[in-house]
Amino acid sequence: MQQAENTDISGEEAAAASIPGPLAVSVAPMMDWTDSHCRVFHRLLSPHARLYTEMVHAQAVIHGDRDRLLGFSEVEHPVAVQLGGSEPALLAQAAHIAQEWGYDEVNLNVGCPSDRVQAGRFGACLMKEPSLVADSVAAMIAAVDIPVTVKCRLGVDELEDYDRFRAFIDTVAAAGCTTFFVHARKAWLQGLSPKENREIPPLRYEWVHQLKQELPQLTIAINGGIATVEGVREQLRHTDGVMLGRAAYHEPYLLHELEVALWGGELQSREQLLRTLRPYVEHCLARGIALKHLSKHVLGLFHSQPGGRLFRQILSEGAHRPGADWSLIEQALAATTMTDRTAA
Ligand SMILES: Cc1cc2nc3c(=O)[nH]c(=O)nc-3n(C[C@H](O)[C@H](O)[C@H](O)COP(=O)(O)O)c2cc1C
């Protein structure tokens, strides 16, 4: 069973060998952002980062348009699908389908606090139901050979207590889950929007560090507010991996810098990297996919660089026009070679 394999790849051993573990860097699941086009771009920036889909509900996987929901490009490996849901049998079925589609991992969402998700009794509100999460994970593990992982919070609402958090992890780990991605803050289920729930509850990295210290046999990756190479290095001293969300999306070059910092290789320029995306862009355009669906993911590539604002502006204004093609990207790239630093 691959759950055991997950333990083999624990960061402790990798750190001992000075090799970053396979989950050292990952890009978080983000609805409306980490679609397949985005993941192809991120893969070019970082061959090693593990990439996550947007959350997809188990029911949708079972009954919906699988091409649209699960389709991905081969280059995206290693790629994980994130499932939402709380019915063990349905999650198991959806996990099995995801495995058949070729995903490398199935991740269960126990962190999303949106009203819609709560109404469906999944996401962050499951932090209150550890045994249901354990049953779900056990059913998924029984249905697949690929690793089943969990992305969770520290707690919800007034349940902000390390021992409760630890008890949640213990219960789910007892069901066979060996890998946890922890968004290091709690969520308020009432009164805060999902966006506020990513900003207002304080980050408590020390809880995640303590968890790893107490349960070294588990693979523990930390998430929340980490946005620099140094920040990642620091977290890797305490955990097996860092999951990056907004920083990876808004400043994608960070993924490339991390790739080189952790795995070596030569640092390529932003322009070089973007040009390697050209065959994929041309392929999509030929299939009738509008440029705007691709270019939106690269807007932050020149973040805080000379010409970065103009790059973003040219792409966001031009990509919506009918017939927009690669030449628009060339035009945007040309803006970044201008020496006028005020354009940054
Ligand atoms: C636009 C957006 C969509 C998100 N969608 C999901 C999701 O589908 N599943 C999930 O587990 N977390 C989702 N998140 C939360 C992120 O995965 C991550 O936990 C959070 O942004 C904190 O990490 P960061 O500070 O590095 O961004 C989303 C975040 C953003 C910004």
The ligand as an SDF file (V2000), in Angstrom:
LIG
                    3D

 31 33  0  0  0  0  0  0  0  0999 V2000
   -8.3730   32.0420   -4.6130 C   0  0  0  0  0  0  0  0  0  0  0  0
   -8.1420   30.9800   -3.5880 C   0  0  0  0  0  0  0  0  0  0  0  0
   -8.8210   29.7700   -3.6900 C   0  0  0  0  0  0  0  0  0  0  0  0
   -8.6010   28.7560   -2.7480 C   0  0  0  0  0  0  0  0  0  0  0  0
   -9.2060   27.5430   -2.9340 N   0  0  0  0  0  0  0  0  0  0  0  0
   -8.8940   26.4950   -2.1010 C   0  0  0  0  0  0  0  0  0  0  0  0
   -9.3540   25.1740   -2.3640 C   0  0  0  0  0  0  0  0  0  0  0  0
  -10.0200   24.9010   -3.3620 O   0  0  0  0  0  0  0  0  0  0  0  0
   -9.0110   24.2020   -1.4800 N   0  0  0  0  0  0  0  0  0  0  0  0
   -8.2220   24.4580   -0.3730 C   0  0  0  0  0  0  0  0  0  0  0  0
   -7.9260   23.5370    0.3860 O   0  0  0  0  0  0  0  0  0  0  0  0
   -7.7730   25.6900   -0.1230 N   0  0  0  0  0  0  0  0  0  0  0  0
   -8.0640   26.7010   -0.9760 C   0  0  0  0  0  0  0  0  0  0  0  0
   -7.5280   27.9450   -0.7500 N   0  0  0  0  0  0  0  0  0  0  0  0
   -6.6260   28.1400    0.4020 C   0  0  0  0  0  0  0  0  0  0  0  0
   -5.1720   27.8810   -0.0090 C   0  0  0  0  0  0  0  0  0  0  0  0
   -5.0000   26.5560   -0.4510 O   0  0  0  0  0  0  0  0  0  0  0  0
   -4.2110   28.1640    1.1560 C   0  0  0  0  0  0  0  0  0  0  0  0
   -4.5060   27.2750    2.2010 O   0  0  0  0  0  0  0  0  0  0  0  0
   -4.3330   29.5900    1.6840 C   0  0  0  0  0  0  0  0  0  0  0  0
   -4.3360   30.5240    0.6200 O   0  0  0  0  0  0  0  0  0  0  0  0
   -3.1790   29.9230    2.6540 C   0  0  0  0  0  0  0  0  0  0  0  0
   -1.9250   29.7950    2.0110 O   0  0  0  0  0  0  0  0  0  0  0  0
   -1.1130   31.1050    1.4660 P   0  0  0  0  0  0  0  0  0  0  0  0
   -0.9960   32.0540    2.6060 O   0  0  0  0  0  0  0  0  0  0  0  0
    0.2160   30.5660    1.0090 O   0  0  0  0  0  0  0  0  0  0  0  0
   -1.9240   31.6930    0.3500 O   0  0  0  0  0  0  0  0  0  0  0  0
   -7.7230   28.9730   -1.6710 C   0  0  0  0  0  0  0  0  0  0  0  0
   -7.0490   30.1940   -1.5820 C   0  0  0  0  0  0  0  0  0  0  0  0
   -7.2370   31.1860   -2.5260 C   0  0  0  0  0  0  0  0  0  0  0  0
   -6.4620   32.4840   -2.4150 C   0  0  0  0  0  0  0  0  0  0  0  0
  1  2  1  0
  2  3  1  0
  2 30  2  0
  3  4  2  0
  4  5  1  0
  4 28  1  0
  5  6  2  0
  6  7  1  0
  6 13  1  0
  7  8  2  0
  7  9  1  0
  9 10  1  0
 10 11  2  0
 10 12  1  0
 12 13  2  0
 13 14  1  0
 14 15  1  0
 14 28  1  0
 15 16  1  0
 16 17  1  0
 16 18  1  0
 18 19  1  0
 18 20  1  0
 20 21  1  0
 20 22  1  0
 22 23  1  0
 23 24  1  0
 24 25  2  0
 24 26  1  0
 24 27  1  0
 28 29  2  0
 29 30  1  0
 30 31  1  0
M  END
$$$$
